[in-house]
């Protein structure tokens, strides 16, 4: 699968934040921050994938 550099970056950061939130016991502040980072990077990864696709739009309905 071919992705952009940003796609790989957001995927790696999201996986890192997810692993930190699952695998370690962090204080409440850091746990909230890591969970928010996981959600943020997952959303950015999804947006990057959607923008990276080259969808051809045909304005003439057939």
Buried (B, 14 or more C-beta within 10 A) or exposed (E): EEBEEBBEBBBEBBBBBBEBBEEEEBEEEEBEBBBEBBEBBBEBBEEBBEEEEEEEEEEEEE
